[in-house]
């Protein structure tokens, strides 16, 4: 494909995707472009791909995707645009973050300014854009709790502002996530946070970090693999089924938290998918519960 100058020279061809994902998995993409300068750069690259009919996929932190060993036939755009703007604390929209901002970075910057509401996001992998699409959350809260609106570039409509109501948030889903065409990209999110003592905010963050360290595995892993079924927890069901530590190839169900799958070294995406299917079949057979994927399968399977 051809990108506008001077972006063409930055296009990486036949680029392995494992280095861009939390589980360190994934074959090569035909092309990878890392957008770092601005939302304008990101938009121009996306529009160039759409206009040429090139399949395009945006990755932020790569924390919620399982990319096929066969890779991705098309362009993968890594969103690394990380601008953050702060307004007065009493304004309705007092934080604006580019979609490439890491959730942990945003949470810490808000804490230092005495802005509360995103404490749950500290140490959560992924970016603002992915969180907006997936309604990421932890510790009883989620992105929808403080989001006012998102600026989204749509292939057909151009740049549009979508309110929280228009995003139609549910548990780990949104109107954007339910779109099968994926021909959009989140550019910016605007939040309404509340004023609080920075020390009190930091104490909550440190509590969440400590809980995460106690209950989730370190290193290269993917999780949460499954959405929690109504009234229960996917990890509890998998553990109850006796699958903690179960391994296929280099992929293992964590002994710390059964809804996280570990890359023990040399795992393939096919190992992960086989482990996913095994856990689903086992839980279905024992408890009649169909575990729904929270991570997204990307590429040719």
C-alpha positions as CSV (number, residue, x, y, z in Angstrom):
1,X,0.0,0.0,0.0
2,X,1.0,3.6,-0.4
3,X,1.0,6.1,2.5
4,X,1.1,9.8,2.3
5,X,4.6,11.3,2.5
6,X,6.6,11.3,4.8
7,X,4.8,8.3,6.3
8,X,5.6,5.7,3.6
9,X,9.3,5.4,4.7
10,X,8.1,4.5,8.2
11,X,6.1,1.5,7.1
12,X,7.5,-1.8,8.4
13,X,6.9,-4.7,6.0
14,X,6.5,-8.3,7.1
15,X,6.8,-7.3,10.7
16,X,6.3,-9.9,13.4
17,X,3.5,-8.9,15.8
18,X,4.6,-10.8,18.9
19,X,6.6,-7.8,20.1
20,X,3.5,-5.7,20.1
21,X,1.3,-8.0,22.2
22,X,1.1,-8.8,25.9
23,X,1.4,-12.5,25.4
24,X,4.3,-12.1,23.0
25,X,2.4,-14.0,20.3
26,X,1.4,-13.5,16.7
27,X,2.8,-14.0,13.2
28,X,3.8,-11.2,10.8
29,X,1.6,-8.5,9.3
30,X,2.0,-7.4,5.7
31,X,2.7,-4.0,7.1
32,X,3.0,-2.3,10.5
33,X,2.9,1.5,11.0
34,X,3.6,3.1,14.4
35,X,1.8,6.4,14.8
36,X,3.5,8.6,17.3
37,X,3.1,12.2,16.2
38,X,-0.5,13.2,16.4
39,X,-4.1,12.2,15.8
40,X,-3.8,13.8,12.4
41,X,-1.0,11.3,11.5
42,X,-3.1,8.4,12.8
43,X,-6.1,9.6,10.8
44,X,-4.2,10.0,7.5
45,X,-2.7,6.6,7.7
46,X,-6.1,5.0,8.5
47,X,-7.8,6.9,5.7
48,X,-5.1,5.9,3.2
49,X,-5.6,2.2,4.0
50,X,-9.4,2.4,3.8
51,X,-9.2,4.3,0.5
52,X,-7.0,1.5,-1.0
53,X,-9.2,-1.3,0.3
54,X,-6.4,-2.6,2.6
55,X,-7.6,-4.5,5.7
56,X,-6.4,-2.5,8.7
57,X,-6.3,-3.2,12.4
58,X,-5.4,-0.8,15.2
59,X,-3.4,-2.1,18.2
60,X,-2.8,-0.1,21.4
61,X,-1.2,-2.1,24.2
62,X,-2.0,-5.5,22.6
63,X,-3.4,-6.7,25.9
64,X,-6.8,-7.9,24.7
65,X,-6.0,-9.7,21.5
66,X,-4.8,-13.1,20.4
67,X,-3.1,-12.8,17.0
68,X,-2.9,-15.9,14.8
69,X,0.5,-17.5,14.1
70,X,-0.4,-16.8,10.4
71,X,-0.3,-13.1,11.2
72,X,-2.5,-10.5,9.6
73,X,-2.9,-9.9,5.9
74,X,-3.1,-6.1,5.8
75,X,-1.9,-3.2,7.8
76,X,-1.6,-3.1,11.6
77,X,-1.4,0.4,13.0
78,X,0.2,0.7,16.5
79,X,-1.4,3.8,18.1
80,X,1.3,5.4,20.2
81,X,-0.2,9.0,20.2
82,X,0.0,9.9,23.9
83,X,-1.2,13.5,24.3
84,X,-3.0,14.4,27.6
85,X,-4.7,17.7,28.3
86,X,-6.0,18.8,31.7
87,X,-8.7,21.4,32.4
88,X,-9.9,22.9,35.6
89,X,-11.1,20.2,38.1
90,X,-14.6,21.7,38.2
91,X,-15.2,21.6,34.5
92,X,-17.5,18.9,33.1
93,X,-14.7,17.6,30.8
94,X,-11.5,18.1,32.7
95,X,-9.3,15.4,31.1
96,X,-8.8,14.7,27.4
97,X,-6.5,11.8,26.5
98,X,-5.4,10.6,23.1
99,X,-6.3,7.0,22.4
100,X,-2.7,5.8,22.6
101,X,-2.2,6.8,26.2
102,X,-1.5,3.9,28.5
103,X,-4.1,3.4,31.2
104,X,-1.5,3.3,34.0
105,X,0.1,6.5,32.7
106,X,-3.2,8.3,32.6
107,X,-4.2,7.1,36.1
108,X,-0.9,8.3,37.6
109,X,-1.0,11.7,35.9
110,X,-4.6,12.2,37.2
111,X,-3.6,11.2,40.7
112,X,-0.8,13.7,40.8
113,X,-3.3,16.5,39.9
114,X,-5.8,15.4,42.5
115,X,-8.3,14.0,40.0
116,X,-10.1,10.8,41.1
117,X,-12.1,8.3,39.1
118,X,-9.4,6.3,37.2
119,X,-7.7,4.6,40.2
120,X,-8.9,1.2,39.0
121,X,-6.8,1.6,35.8
122,X,-3.4,1.7,37.6
123,X,-1.3,-1.3,36.5
124,X,-4.1,-2.3,34.0
125,X,-2.4,-3.1,30.6
126,X,-3.7,-1.5,27.5
127,X,-4.5,2.0,26.3
128,X,-7.4,4.5,26.4
129,X,-8.5,3.6,22.9
130,X,-8.8,-0.1,23.7
131,X,-10.5,0.7,26.9
132,X,-13.1,2.9,25.2
133,X,-13.9,0.1,22.7
134,X,-14.0,-2.7,25.2
135,X,-15.3,-0.9,28.3
136,X,-12.2,-2.0,30.2
137,X,-12.5,-2.1,33.9
138,X,-11.3,-3.5,37.2
139,X,-12.0,-3.3,41.0
140,X,-15.7,-2.6,40.4
141,X,-15.4,0.3,38.0
142,X,-14.8,0.7,34.3
143,X,-14.1,3.3,31.6
144,X,-17.8,4.1,31.2
145,X,-18.0,5.4,34.8
146,X,-16.2,8.6,34.0
147,X,-16.2,8.9,30.2
148,X,-18.1,11.8,28.8
149,X,-17.5,11.3,25.1
150,X,-15.1,9.9,22.5
151,X,-13.8,11.3,19.2
152,X,-13.9,8.5,16.7
153,X,-12.7,8.5,13.1
154,X,-15.2,6.6,11.0
155,X,-14.5,5.5,7.4
156,X,-17.8,6.8,6.1
157,X,-18.6,9.7,8.4
158,X,-15.2,11.1,9.2
159,X,-14.5,12.3,12.7
160,X,-17.5,12.1,15.0
161,X,-18.1,12.7,18.7
162,X,-19.9,9.9,20.4
163,X,-21.5,10.4,23.8
164,X,-21.4,7.8,26.5
165,X,-25.0,7.0,25.7
166,X,-24.3,6.6,22.0
167,X,-21.4,4.2,22.9
168,X,-24.0,1.9,24.5
169,X,-21.8,0.4,27.1
170,X,-22.3,-2.9,28.7
171,X,-20.1,-5.4,30.5
172,X,-16.9,-5.4,28.5
173,X,-18.7,-4.3,25.4
174,X,-19.8,-1.2,23.5
175,X,-21.4,-0.1,20.2
176,X,-17.9,0.1,18.8
177,X,-16.9,-3.4,19.8
178,X,-20.1,-4.9,18.3
179,X,-19.2,-3.5,14.9
180,X,-18.0,-6.3,12.7
181,X,-16.4,-4.0,10.1
182,X,-13.7,-2.5,12.4
183,X,-13.5,0.5,10.0
184,X,-13.0,3.1,12.7
185,X,-10.4,4.3,15.1
186,X,-10.7,6.0,18.5
187,X,-8.8,9.3,18.5
188,X,-9.6,10.9,21.8
189,X,-11.5,10.4,25.0
190,X,-12.8,13.0,27.4
191,X,-13.4,12.4,31.0
192,X,-15.1,14.0,34.0
193,X,-13.1,13.3,37.1
194,X,-13.7,14.6,40.7
195,X,-11.3,16.4,42.9
196,X,-9.7,14.6,45.8
197,X,-6.6,14.6,48.0
198,X,-3.7,13.2,45.9
199,X,-2.5,11.1,48.9
200,X,-6.0,9.5,49.3
201,X,-6.1,8.7,45.5
202,X,-2.6,7.2,45.7
203,X,-3.5,5.0,48.7
204,X,-6.4,3.6,46.7
205,X,-4.1,3.0,43.7
206,X,-1.5,1.2,45.8
207,X,-4.2,-1.0,47.3
208,X,-5.3,-2.0,43.8
209,X,-1.7,-2.6,42.7
210,X,-1.1,-4.8,45.7
211,X,-4.2,-6.8,45.0
212,X,-3.2,-7.2,41.4
213,X,0.2,-8.5,42.4
214,X,-1.4,-11.0,44.8
215,X,-3.9,-12.3,42.4
216,X,-2.5,-12.1,38.8
217,X,0.5,-13.7,37.3
218,X,3.6,-11.7,36.2
219,X,5.3,-12.0,32.8
220,X,4.0,-12.7,29.3
221,X,0.4,-13.6,29.7
222,X,-3.1,-12.9,28.3
223,X,-6.1,-12.2,30.5
224,X,-8.8,-11.9,31.3
225,X,-9.4,-14.6,28.7
226,X,-13.1,-14.9,29.3
227,X,-15.8,-12.6,30.4
228,X,-17.3,-13.4,33.8
229,X,-20.7,-15.1,33.3
230,X,-23.6,-13.5,35.1
231,X,-23.4,-14.0,38.9
232,X,-20.1,-15.9,38.7
233,X,-16.4,-15.7,37.8
234,X,-14.8,-17.4,34.8
235,X,-11.6,-18.0,36.9
236,X,-13.5,-19.7,39.6
237,X,-15.2,-22.1,37.2
238,X,-12.0,-22.9,35.4
239,X,-10.3,-23.5,38.8
240,X,-13.2,-25.6,40.0
241,X,-12.9,-27.7,36.9
242,X,-9.3,-28.6,38.0
243,X,-7.6,-26.8,35.2
244,X,-5.2,-24.6,37.0
245,X,-1.7,-25.4,35.7
246,X,-3.1,-27.3,32.7
247,X,-0.8,-26.9,29.7
248,X,-1.0,-27.3,26.0
249,X,2.3,-26.7,24.3
250,X,3.9,-23.6,25.8
251,X,0.6,-22.2,27.0
252,X,-0.5,-22.8,30.5
253,X,-3.6,-21.8,32.6
254,X,-2.1,-19.8,35.4
255,X,-1.8,-21.3,38.9
256,X,-2.3,-17.8,40.3
257,X,-5.5,-16.9,38.4
258,X,-7.2,-19.3,36.2
259,X,-8.6,-16.7,33.8
260,X,-5.0,-15.8,32.8
261,X,-3.1,-18.0,30.3
262,X,0.7,-17.9,30.5
263,X,3.3,-18.0,27.8
264,X,5.8,-20.3,29.5
265,X,8.2,-19.8,26.6
266,X,7.8,-20.9,23.0
267,X,4.0,-20.9,23.1
268,X,2.1,-20.4,19.9
269,X,-1.2,-18.8,19.3
270,X,-2.5,-22.2,18.3
271,X,-1.5,-23.5,21.7
272,X,-3.5,-20.7,23.3
273,X,-6.5,-21.3,21.1
274,X,-6.4,-25.0,21.9
275,X,-6.2,-24.2,25.6
276,X,-9.2,-21.8,25.3
277,X,-11.3,-24.4,23.5
278,X,-10.4,-27.0,26.1
279,X,-11.4,-24.8,29.0
280,X,-14.6,-23.8,27.3
281,X,-15.5,-27.5,26.7
282,X,-14.6,-28.6,30.2
283,X,-16.6,-25.8,31.9
284,X,-19.6,-26.4,29.6
285,X,-19.5,-30.2,30.3
286,X,-19.3,-29.8,34.1
287,X,-21.4,-26.8,34.8
288,X,-23.4,-26.0,31.7
289,X,-21.8,-22.6,31.4
290,X,-20.6,-21.3,28.0
291,X,-17.6,-19.1,28.6
292,X,-17.5,-16.2,26.2
293,X,-14.2,-14.8,25.1
294,X,-13.1,-11.4,26.3
295,X,-10.0,-11.4,24.2
296,X,-10.4,-11.0,20.5
297,X,-9.0,-13.4,17.9
298,X,-7.2,-11.5,15.2
299,X,-5.9,-12.8,11.8
300,X,-6.4,-16.1,9.9
301,X,-7.3,-19.1,12.0
